[in-house]
């Protein structure tokens, strides 16, 4: 069982966000992740990471977490990450009722798969779309392998954090400082602190982007992607948040965006989000094709490193099925796949910067 204080904070956050009787999808995800944390042997480091981020927030400093850290629903509940990794859903902030299975894609985009779009809760309150569909396995994994927790914070906090680090780390944690100052990166055990050099507005910790801010920001990102990455890859202009995330993933992964998949978008009308761009896509694909979670994870680990699908683990079923080309991408094109959580957290962070600068 998780330490009592952490368990209490998780339950309090669950009640605040999803009420006293959360949907079984939520409770199952929470319990699975708690078991994974304990099995990983990284509980002390996990608590230390939470303490570090809370210290950063208490000091009024901006930050964003990197890598697969945003895959953790518990970290989202505790206010450490900004992107909700649950499947896309609608929820009511008034009565806390949650509607799963009514949206596809990304919860910010409201791609409704019911006969008619649901706008209001049974209680009459407006519903909010959320959920980016990120499995916890991409962070917590299986077995006893240690995880890496990374956060980006301003360089001005460097000396102060160095002075506080021993008090912030859980007593059971074997945390020592290792060199990495030359590239503005400090390592505390398996926690990586990357100090950002530029001045950043400090109000971005106060809220997460609203649906309106998300929609308005997509236009800004069309320009960002075009300017920043025009010489690297000509990814399609994003039409919505999910496309935006997948554009970012296609840019930072190696292999899946090529002349063949580019043609699917240009000549056949495929959206960016239809092209597998993340290691998470491998896991979800094999879960859909009836692999158990641990096997799906093992396939993901092989594919994301460019090793292809392990022998004997190709998806079962008839040949020439509509999504068979996806497995071809995994087997023959992928050399490296980016974590989806990193893309979601970074894009949300940048959106908050855009919103803050527009206010000022």
C-alpha positions in Angstrom: 0.0 0.0 0.0 1.2 3.5 -0.8 2.3 5.6 2.2 -0.7 6.9 4.1 -0.1 10.6 3.3 0.2 10.0 -0.4 -2.8 7.7 -0.5 -4.9 10.3 1.4 -3.9 13.0 -1.1 -4.8 10.8 -4.0 -8.2 10.0 -2.6 -8.9 13.7 -1.8 -7.9 14.7 -5.4 -10.1 12.0 -6.8 -13.1 13.3 -4.8 -12.4 16.9 -5.8 -12.2 16.1 -9.5 -14.6 13.2 -10.0 -16.8 13.1 -6.9 -17.3 10.5 -4.2 -18.3 7.7 -6.7 -15.9 8.0 -9.7 -16.5 5.9 -12.8 -15.0 2.5 -12.8 -12.6 3.5 -15.6 -11.1 6.1 -13.3 -10.9 3.9 -10.2 -9.4 1.0 -12.2 -6.8 3.3 -13.7 -5.9 4.6 -10.3 -5.6 1.2 -8.6 -3.5 -0.2 -11.5 -1.1 2.7 -11.4 -0.7 2.5 -7.6 0.2 -1.2 -7.9 2.6 -0.3 -10.7 4.3 2.3 -8.6 4.9 -0.1 -5.8 6.0 -2.9 -8.1 8.5 -0.6 -9.8 10.4 0.0 -6.5 10.4 3.8 -7.2 7.9 5.0 -4.6 10.5 7.0 -2.7 11.7 8.7 -5.9 8.1 9.3 -7.0 7.3 11.1 -3.7 10.6 13.1 -4.0 9.6 14.2 -7.5 6.2 15.4 -6.3 7.9 17.3 -3.5 10.3 19.0 -5.9 7.5 20.1 -8.3 5.4 21.4 -5.4 8.4 23.3 -4.2 8.8 24.8 -7.7 5.1 25.8 -7.7 5.3 27.3 -4.2 8.1 29.5 -5.5 5.9 30.8 -8.3 8.1 29.4 -11.0 6.9 27.9 -14.3 7.9 24.4 -15.2 6.9 21.4 -17.4 7.6 17.8 -17.1 9.3 15.9 -19.8 9.5 12.3 -21.1 6.8 9.9 -20.2 6.0 11.4 -16.8 2.7 12.8 -18.1 1.5 9.2 -18.5 0.7 9.2 -14.8 -2.9 9.8 -13.9 -1.9 10.1 -10.2 0.5 12.9 -11.0 -2.3 14.7 -13.0 -4.7 14.3 -10.0 -2.1 15.8 -7.7 -1.6 18.8 -10.0 2.0 17.9 -11.1 1.2 17.4 -14.8 -1.3 19.3 -17.0 -2.5 16.7 -19.4 -5.2 14.2 -18.3 -4.0 10.8 -19.6 -7.5 9.1 -19.3 -9.4 8.1 -22.4 -11.3 10.9 -24.0 -14.5 11.7 -22.0 -16.9 14.4 -20.9 -17.2 15.4 -17.2 -19.4 17.7 -15.2 -17.5 20.1 -12.9 -20.7 20.5 -10.8 -22.0 17.0 -10.1 -18.8 15.2 -11.2 -20.6 12.7 -13.4 -18.3 11.4 -16.2 -19.3 10.2 -19.7 -16.9 7.7 -21.2 -17.4 6.1 -24.6 -19.0 9.1 -26.1 -15.9 10.7 -27.7 -13.1 9.5 -29.9 -9.7 11.0 -30.6 -8.8 13.6 -28.0 -11.2 14.9 -25.4 -10.4 18.5 -26.2 -11.8 18.1 -29.8 -15.2 16.6 -28.9 -15.3 14.1 -31.8 -18.7 12.7 -30.8 -19.3 9.0 -31.6 -22.9 9.0 -30.3 -25.9 9.7 -32.4 -25.9 13.3 -31.3 -23.4 15.4 -29.5 -23.8 15.6 -25.8 -23.5 19.2 -24.5 -25.1 19.1 -21.1 -25.0 16.7 -18.1 -28.1 15.1 -16.7 -28.0 17.8 -14.0 -28.2 20.5 -16.7 -24.6 21.8 -16.4 -22.3 22.3 -19.3 -19.9 19.4 -19.9 -16.2 19.7 -20.4 -14.2 17.5 -22.8 -10.9 16.0 -21.5 -8.6 13.0 -21.8 -5.6 12.4 -24.1 -5.6 8.6 -24.0 -2.1 7.9 -22.6 -1.5 4.5 -21.0 0.3 4.4 -17.7 2.5 1.6 -19.0 4.7 4.0 -21.0 5.9 5.4 -17.7 5.6 2.6 -15.1 6.4 -0.3 -17.4 6.7 -3.9 -16.0 9.3 -5.5 -13.9 11.8 -3.8 -11.6 13.2 -1.3 -14.0 13.7 2.2 -12.5 11.8 5.1 -14.1 13.3 8.5 -15.0 11.5 11.6 -13.8 12.4 14.8 -15.6 11.2 18.4 -15.3 12.2 21.7 -17.0 12.5 24.8 -14.7 14.2 28.2 -15.0 17.9 28.4 -14.3 17.3 31.1 -11.6 16.1 28.3 -9.3 19.3 26.2 -9.7 21.2 27.3 -6.6 18.1 27.4 -4.3 17.0 23.9 -5.4 20.5 22.6 -4.8 20.3 23.9 -1.2 16.8 22.4 -0.7 17.2 19.0 -2.5 18.0 16.9 0.6 14.9 18.2 2.5 12.7 17.6 -0.5 13.7 14.0 -1.1 12.0 11.2 0.8 14.2 9.6 3.5 14.0 6.2 1.8 15.3 7.6 -1.5 18.9 7.1 -2.5 19.3 10.5 -4.1 22.7 11.9 -4.9 23.7 14.8 -7.1 25.7 13.9 -10.3 27.5 16.2 -12.7 25.7 17.8 -15.7 26.2 21.5 -15.1 27.9 22.2 -18.4 24.7 21.6 -20.4 22.5 23.2 -17.6 21.2 19.8 -16.5 21.5 18.5 -13.0 20.8 14.9 -12.0 19.5 13.9 -8.6 19.5 10.1 -8.7 17.1 9.3 -11.5 15.5 12.7 -11.5 16.7 15.1 -14.2 16.5 18.8 -13.7 16.9 20.8 -17.0 17.2 24.5 -16.3 15.6 26.8 -18.9 17.7 29.9 -19.7 15.1 32.3 -21.0 12.8 34.5 -19.0 9.3 32.9 -18.7 6.0 34.5 -17.5 5.2 33.2 -14.0 1.4 33.1 -14.2 1.2 29.9 -16.3 1.0 27.7 -13.2 -2.3 29.2 -12.2 -4.6 27.3 -14.6 -4.8 24.8 -17.5 -5.9 25.9 -20.9 -9.7 26.1 -21.4 -11.4 24.7 -24.5 -11.5 28.2 -26.0 -7.8 28.7 -25.5 -7.1 25.3 -27.0 -9.1 26.1 -30.2 -7.5 29.6 -30.5 -4.0 28.2 -30.0 -4.2 25.7 -32.8 -3.9 28.6 -35.3 -0.8 29.9 -33.6 0.7 26.4 -33.7 0.2 26.1 -37.4 2.7 28.9 -37.7 5.0 27.5 -35.1 5.2 24.2 -36.8 5.6 25.8 -40.2 8.4 28.1 -39.1 10.3 25.8 -36.6 10.2 22.6 -38.6 9.7 23.6 -42.3 13.3 22.5 -43.2 12.9 19.2 -41.3 9.5 17.8 -42.2 6.5 19.2 -44.0 3.8 17.9 -41.6 0.2 18.8 -42.4 -1.3 21.9 -40.7 -3.2 20.8 -37.6 -7.0 21.2 -37.7 -7.5 20.4 -34.0 -5.6 19.5 -30.8 -5.2 15.9 -31.6 -3.7 16.7 -35.0 -1.4 19.2 -33.3 -0.1 16.6 -30.9 0.5 14.1 -33.7 2.3 16.7 -35.8 4.6 17.2 -32.9 5.1 13.5 -32.5 5.7 12.9 -36.2 8.4 15.6 -36.1 10.2 14.1 -33.1 9.9 10.4 -33.9 12.1 8.8 -36.6 10.7 6.8 -39.5 6.8 6.9 -39.4 6.6 10.2 -41.3 7.9 9.5 -44.8 6.9 9.7 -48.4 4.4 6.9 -48.1 2.6 8.2 -45.0 2.8 11.8 -46.3 1.0 10.6 -49.4 -1.8 9.1 -47.2 -2.4 12.7 -45.9 -1.9 14.6 -49.2 -3.7 12.3 -51.6 -6.1 10.3 -49.5 -7.2 12.8 -46.9 -5.7 11.1 -43.8 -5.3 13.4 -40.8 -2.0 13.7 -39.0 -3.6 11.8 -36.0 -4.2 8.8 -38.3 -0.4 8.2 -38.7 1.2 6.3 -35.8 3.6 8.8 -34.2 4.0 7.7 -30.6 5.1 4.6 -28.7 1.7 4.7 -27.0 0.1 4.0 -30.5 1.9 0.7 -30.5 0.5 -0.3 -27.1 -3.0 0.8 -28.0 -2.9 -1.0 -31.4 -2.0 -4.4 -29.9 -4.5 -3.9 -27.1 -7.2 -3.5 -29.7 -6.0 -6.7 -31.3 -6.5 -8.7 -28.1 -3.0 -8.8 -26.8 -2.7 -8.7 -23.0 -1.2 -5.5 -21.5 2.2 -6.9 -20.7 2.6 -8.4 -24.1 1.4 -5.1 -25.7 4.0 -3.3 -23.7 6.8 -5.7 -24.7 5.9 -5.2 -28.4 5.8 -1.4 -27.8 9.3 -1.5 -26.2 10.7 -3.3 -29.3 9.0 -1.2 -31.9 9.8 2.2 -30.2 13.5 1.4 -30.4 13.3 0.5 -34.1 13.6 -3.3 -33.6 10.2 -4.1 -35.2 7.6 -6.5 -33.9 9.0 -9.5 -32.1 8.7 -12.9 -33.9 5.3 -14.5 -33.2 3.7 -11.3 -31.8 2.1 -9.9 -35.0 -1.6 -9.1 -34.5 -3.9 -12.0 -35.1 -6.9 -11.9 -37.5 -7.6 -12.0 -41.2 -5.2 -10.5 -43.8 -6.0 -7.3 -45.6 -7.9 -5.8 -42.6 -8.2 -2.0 -42.9 -5.6 -1.2 -40.3 -3.0 -3.8 -41.4 -0.9 -1.0 -42.9 -0.2 0.3 -39.3 1.7 -2.8 -38.4 3.7 -2.4 -41.6 4.7 1.0 -40.3 5.8 -0.5 -37.0 7.7 -3.3 -38.7 9.4 -1.5 -41.5 9.5 2.2 -40.9 9.9 3.0 -37.2 13.4 3.7 -35.9 12.4 5.6 -32.8 9.0 6.6 -31.3 8.5 9.6 -29.1 6.4 9.5 -25.9 2.9 11.0 -26.3 2.9 12.4 -22.7 5.9 14.6 -23.5 4.2 16.1 -26.5 0.9 16.8 -24.6 2.8 18.4 -21.6 5.0 20.5 -23.8 2.2 21.8 -26.1 0.0 22.6 -23.1 2.9 24.5 -21.5 3.5 26.5 -24.7 -0.2 27.2 -25.0 -0.1 28.7 -21.5 2.8 30.9 -22.6 0.9 32.1 -25.6 -2.2 32.9 -23.5 -0.1 34.7 -20.9 1.7 36.8 -23.4 -1.6 37.7 -25.1 -2.9 39.0 -21.8 0.2 41.1 -21.1 
